[in-house]
């Protein structure tokens, strides 16, 4: 390679490709210059002025478009798209993203080491470069939920040995770290001994607790909620990875004002398929940051050279001699929608056409069949409490999950609900009009938790899915037990997916055969089916503004304040299980 580059630069051989007539965005000098780019063996050999004569085997006229480095996403989760890596790569490359670093903790929660290895195998031959991190916190809340796999020091060693794994996935159990939990510290130490980078999730930490994380070598965070927190983390040497949902004018101003600019990145984290297809990938985060006042070249730097350095990809992220030829051409810096994308010097996206031809991905058998659950009955959804013989009815003070229809943050709401008279030693809670959710363990444990949510009164049918952070158990939401049971059994039979049910009829079923998380449908087909499913849900009365995100995050045991897992209600703030029913009061003989 080096000889070919030298020969081309000395005029002794033609360049493989020259991109002429472009405005080259230089992320090293924060400047834009007119010129041409010479490429040899997938690398940039040189950057030249507009008048220089260059001999090449192939030439592209850029039409005075801006030439940017390909975007580099340093923290994301492939599984959130519900696409196979092959189909995700197609969408990401069309958006100008040429490199991603994926934390596969979704599939690791389901299938463990074999799941991560299977994902790595699927990514190895893609035109999109995919690095992986070794998931560190599985399950995310031990004792409060159950996944299909646990990660300890031995498992971490095995994960780090998988080709393509370049770092430690986000460490999010800050309580275990702060308490000096030996298992968690051994996991971190195993990764540190391998010499990989260590990612964190430290939104709730400041002061000495934040410094404790940093002292262990954990030096990134993608959950920065405020400008003050951004400044604190930068001062401690963290790489701050800002996702779109965290962007606001205050944070953007702090980014613009930061005295040191090389430790700020833009990332996507989780992007559900509808958002991915309608808005874009990392290019949308760049666009949004610029809209909020971020300098355009800084925004591009945060999505190219900075994350590349974070990932230790020192020949990626810029347009300069010796760098990999990951390049995109866009007409508008403020709205980067690429017309042409090159990955390692090969054109992968050309004016609406995806060019790579790869063999269709076949989901291996051992990555399927991940739903291990007995048939579900209507009785599984009943909320009953033991009472004395002859109990004549009364009320129960219930812990409800309060939600506002907009965010995924919830509150604990205590309310008295009616109890029926005793039958066979139990009284039944009358849960209407509240939306019921149930989380069934799908890894062979015969257990499930039930929660009641405010703000969605009158839902007529049911929706179910096997994609639910972080353990990805089978979660059902609904207004009646019969439809909820049918929805759960439909996904049991399909071995994972999403479905809607109403009046005893399955309306929409989207199978997710790959670990119950992903499917091999083309992106456009999956989007059409998902839009139909979400339309079903809205018609049935599910009224959250971000419905898919709501469905997938209500079982997340580390997300404040009150959530529901396969073990029951979880108080995420105090890391404890709560009973659904706090206390019971019987109606007295005088009716009081």
N, C-alpha and C positions, 0 to 999 in steps of 0.2 A: 504493500500500500504506500509506504513512504517513498519508494523509488518512483512510483507512478505519479504521485503528487509533485515530487521534485521535477520530474521530466516535464510535466504539464506547465509548471510555473516558469521553467526555463525555456518554454516554447518548443520543446523537442517532441511533444506528443499532444494531441488534442485533449481538451477536457471532455469528460463523459457527457456533461450537461452544463450549459450556461443559461442562467436566468437573467435576461436583459431587461433594461428599462423598468427598474423598480426603485421605490423609495425604501432604503434599507434602514430598519430600526435597530440602532446599536444600543444594546442594553448595558454595555460596559461604559460607554461615554455619555449615555442619555441623550443621543443625538439622532438625527435622521439625515441620510445622505443619498443622493441619486447615484445609481451605478448598476453594476452587474455582479453576479455571484457565479464563480467557477467551481464545479463539483467533480471530484474524482473518487471512485470506489466508495461512494456513500458518504464522503466527507467533504467539507468545504476546503478547497485548496487555496482560494483567495477571494478578496473582495476588490472590485476594480471600479475606476471612474467610468462615466457614461461614454466617453469617447475612445476608450481603449479597445483595440482590435483583439478579439479572442477567437481562437480556432476551437471548434467543439464538434463532437459527433452528433449532438442534438442541442437545439436551442429553443427557448421559450421566451416569447415577448410578454413581459408582465403588464404591459399596458399602463405603466406608471402607478401600479398598485403598491401598497405597502407590503414589504417582505418582513415578516415577523418570525422569530423562532417558534417552533411547535410548542404548544402549552404542555406543562408538566404539572400533574396533580399529585402532590406529595401526601395526601391523606384522603382515602375514599374506600368505599365498600362496593365491590362489583355486584354482590348479591342484591343490593337494593333496587337495581334495575329489573330484577327478575328475568334477565336475559342470560343466555349462555355467554361465556367470554367471546366466542366468535361473533355473535350478533352485537354485543356491547361494543366491541372494537370498531365495528362498522359505524355505529352512531358517534362514538367518541372521535374517531378520525375525521368524520365529516364536520365536526365542530372545531377542528384544529388541535385537539389534544393528541399528542404523539407518545406520551409516557404517562403511566399512572403507577402509584404505589398503593396497592390494595391490602387492607387488613381483612383477612377472610374469617373474622370471628363468627360470622353468621353460619357458614358451613361447618366450621369447627365445633360449634355448639351442638350440631346435629350429628356429624359423622367423625369428628375428631381428626386424628392425624391422616387417616385415609381420605377424608374430605379435602383437607388442605393439599395433600399430594395430588389428588385428582384435579383440583382446580389449577395447580401449578402445571400439570401435564397439559391441560386444555389451553393454557396461556402460552406455552413455549413456542409454538410455531405461528403465532399471530403477527400481523404487520404492526399492531400496536405493541409497544414495549410495556410489559407488566412486571413490576417488582412486587413481591409479597412480603408481609411481615408475619411473624409468628404470634398468633393470638395469645395474650398473656393472662386474661382475666375471664376464665371459663369455669363455672358459670360466673356471671357478673356479680351476683349476690348470693354466695353460698349460704345455705340454711334458709333462704327465703324463696328459692325456686330450684328446679331441677332440669338440667339439660341432658343431652345424650353423651356428654363427655366431660371429664375434668382435666385441667392442665396443672400438673405439678412439675418439679424439676426434671424428672426423667422424660416426661412428655415434651417439655420444652427443648431438651437436647435433641430429641427426634425431630421436632418441627424445624429447628435451626439447621439440621442436616439436609433438608429438602432443597434441591437445586432451585434457585430463584428467590429463596427467602433471604432478605437483605437487612431486616431489622426486627426489633421487638414491637409487637402491636400495642396499641394504646393501653397503658396501665391505668385502670379506672377505679380500682378498689383502694382509695386513699386511706380509708379507715384501717385496712390491713397493713398498709405500709407504715402509717403513723404509729400503729400499735406494735410494730416490730414482728409481725406475723412471719414465722420462719418459712412457711411454704411460699408465701408471696416474695419474700426477700431472696429465697433460693432461685425462684424463677427469674427474677431480675438479674441476679448474679450470674446465672448460667448464660444469659444473653450477653451480659457485659464481657464475660470471659471469651465469647466468640468474636468480640470486637465489632459488633453491629451497632447501628444507631438505636436509641431507645425512645419510643414515642409515649406521650402521656395524655391524660384526660383529667385536667386539674381545675375545672371551672370554679369549684368551691373553696380552693385553697389560696391563702394569702400568708404573708409574714413568714414566721418560722416553719410552718407546715409546708409552704411552697418551697422554701429553701431546702427542706429535707428531701423532697423529690429531686430537686436539681442536684443536690450533693450525691445522689445515687447514680447520676448520669442520665436521668430522664430529662431531656432538654427540648421537648416540643409540647405544644398545647393547641388544640383546635377548638376550644370551647371558651373563647374570651368574651365575656359579657359586657365589658365596659372599657372605656378609654383608660381609666385608672389602672385596671388590671393589665391591659396591654402594655402600658408603660412599666409597670412593676416587673412583668415577665421579661421584657426586653432588657431591663437593667440587670436581671439575673442571668442573662445569656441564653434564655429560651428562644427557640424558633417559634414565632407566633403564626399560626395557620388560621387565617380568617375565612370562615365560610359565609355564604350569602345571607343566611338568616341572622348572622351577627352584625351585618353591616348597618351602620347608621351614620349620620353626619358627624357625630362626636367621635366615633371610632375612626372614621376616615380622616378627620382633621388630625387626630393623634398619629395616624400612619404618615400623613404628609409631613408632620412636624418632627418625626422621630430623627434624632441626630445620627443614628446608624441605621442604614436602610437594608442591609443584606440579610437580616434575620426575620423578614416579614414575607409571608407567602399567602396566596389565595388558594383555597381548596374547595372541593365540593362536598366531602363527607358522604352523606346519603342523598341520592337523587332518584326518586321514584320515576318509573317509566313515563307517565304523562308529562311531568315537568321536563324530563330529559328530551322528549320528542318535541314539545311545544316551545321550550325556552332555550335549550342547549345545554352544554356541559360547562367546562371551566370558562368558556368564552362568555357565558351569561354572567358569571360572577365578576369577571373583568368589566363587562359592560355596566353592571349595577354599581360597582365601586366607582367607576368614572362618573356615572350619573350623580353620585352623592358627593362629588368634588375631588376624587383622587386624580392626581396628575396622570394622564394617559400612559406616558412612558414608564412611570413608576408602577402602574397597574400591570403593564406587560412584564416588567421586571419581576414583579411578585408572582407571576404565573409562568416564568421561564427560568432564568438563571438562578434565582434564589432557591426555588424548590429543587433544581438540579443539583446544586451544591449541597443542600440538605440531604439528598439521597446519595451523595458521593459520586455523582455522575459528572465528572469534571470536563467531559467533552460534549456536553449537552446543554442546551438552553441559551445559546447565543449564535449570532451570525458573524463568524470570524474564522480565520485560517485555523485548521486543525479540529474544528468542531464538527460533530455529526451533522449531516445535512437534513435536519428536521426543520422544515420551513413551511410557512403558510403565507398565501397572498390574500390580502383583504383590501377592500376599497375604502373602508372607514375605520380609523383607529378606535373611535368611540363605540362602534358597533361591529366588533370583529366577527364577521360571518365569512368564513374562508371560501374562496372560489377554487383554490388549488392548494393541496396539502402534499408535502413530501415527507416520507419517513425513511431516513438513511439513504437519501438520494433517489428513492423510487416514488413515483407519483401514485398516491393511494386514493386521492379524491380529486376529481376534475369536473368542475362546473356541474355539480349535482349527480355525478356518477362515481360509484365506488368500484375501484378497479381490481383489487386483489381477488384472485380466484383460488380459494382454499377448499380442501375436501370438507364436506359437511360434517359437523361435529356429531358424533354418536355418543349419547350418554351411556357410560359403562354401567353394567348391571349392578355393581357393588355401590354405586352412588344413588341407586333408586331403592324403592321399597323401605322408606324410612319412617313410616307411620305404624307404630306398634301399639294398638289400642283396641280394646274389646268393643263390641257394638254398644252404642250409646242409646239410652232410653229416655223417655219423657221424665221419668222419675228422677233421673240424674240432675235435673234442673230445679227440682222442688227444693225450697228452703224450709227445713223442718227443725224443730227443737224438741228435746224430750221434756215432757211436763207430767205432773201428777195425774193419776186416774181421776176422771171427772172434771178436769180443767175446762171451764166454761167459755173460754175465749179471753182475749185481752189485747195488749199492745206490746210491741217490742221496740226498744230504742236501737236503731240500725245505723251503722256506719256507711253512709252513701259516698260514692265518688262524685264530687262536684266538678263539672266541666262547663266551660263557657261557650263552647261551639266555635272557638277561634284557635286557641293555643292548645298545647298538649300538657301544660301544667295543670294539675288538678288540686282540689282541696278536700279535706275531710269534712263532711256535713253529717251531723247527727239528727235523726228524725224518727218520730214514733210512727210505726206502721201497725196495722191490725193483724192479730193472730187468731186463727180459727180455734174452735173447740177441740178438745183432745180426741184423737182417734188412734187406737193401737199404741198408746203411750206417747204420741207426738202431736204437736200443733203445727199447722202450716202457716208460713208468713205470706200475707197477701202483698205481692210486690208491685202490682200495678199502681200508678202509671209509669213506673221507672223502667228504663231500659236495662235488661239483664245481660250480663256477660258471664261466660264460663270459660275457664282455661283448663283443658284436659292434657295431662302428661301424655306425650306420644312416644315415650321411650321404654314402655313396658311397666311403668309404675301405675297401679290402679288408684289414681288420685286426681282430684280436680278441685279448683277453687271457683267460687261464685262471687260476683260483685254486682252492685246496682248503681246505675249512673243517672245523674240529674240532667235536665236540659234536652232530653230526646223523648219526650212523652208521646205515646201513641204510635210507635213503630209497629207496622203491621206484619212484617215477615221476619226473616233472619238472614244474617251474613256470617260466613265462616272463612277462616284462612289458617294456613300452617306457617305463614311468615309473620312472626311477632317477636320483636326484640325482647331479650337477647337469646332466650332459650328456644324460641320457635316451636313452642307447643301449639296444640290445636285450640284456637280461640273462636268462640261463637258469640255473636251479639244478636239479640232478638226481642220480639214483643210477645211471643208465645212459645211454650215448651215443645209443642209438636214440630213446628217448623225448625226450631233450634236443633232438635234431635236429628231430623232429616238432613240438615246442613252438615252436622258433624259426621254422620254416617256416610254422606256423599263423599267427603274428603277422606274418610277412612278407606273407602273402596277405591278412590282414585289415587291413593297414596300421596296425597298432598295437593295443595292448590288453593284457589279461592272460589267461593260459590255464593249464590243468593237463592233464597227459597221463599215462597209465599203461597199460603193456602194449600200446603201439601205438595207443591210442585217446584221442581228445580228450575229456576229461571235462567241462570247463567252459571256455567262451570268452566273454570280455567285450570286445567291440571298443571301442576308444577312438579314434574317427575324427578328433577335433579335435587335431591335432598329435601323435597317439599318446599324449595325456595326459588327455583329457576326452571324455565322451560326452553325448548328449542324452537319455539315459533319465531318467525321473522318479526322484527320490531313493529312494523306497521300492522301486522295481524294481531299481535298481542295488545297493542294500543287500542285497536278497535274493540277487542273483546273486553278490555279493562274499562273502556269508556261505557260500554253497555252495562257492565256490572255496577259501576258507580252510578249510572242513571237509574238502575233498579233500586239501588240503596236510597237515593234521594227521593224517588217516588214513594218508597215505603216509609219515609219519615226520618231517615238518618240525615241530620242537617248540619254536620260539622263542616266548616269551610275547607279544611284540609282532610278530607275523609279517609283517604288511604293512609296518610301519616297517623291520623287518630287511631285507626284500626290496629296499626302495627306497633304503636307505642304505648297503648294502654296496659300491656303486660310487662312493661319495662320496669324492673324492680329498683333501679337506681335513679329513676326520674321522679322528682317531687310532684305531688306530695303523697298521694294515695293511689296505688295501682293494684292490680289483681294478677296473681300468678297461679300455677298449678297447686300451690300450697295455701292459697287464700289471699286475703287482703294484706298488702304490704305498706307499712308506713316508711316511705323511702327516706324521710328526714332523720328518723331515729333508728333505722335499720332493724325493724321488728315486724312480726306478724300481728295483725289485729283481727279480732273476731268480727264477723259480719253483724252479729247481734250482741249488743253490749249488756242489755238487761231486759227482763220480762216483767210485765205488770198484768196481773189477772183482774178481770172485771169482778167487782165484789157483788154480793147478793143484792145490794141496793142499786146496782148499775153504774157505780162510780169506779 
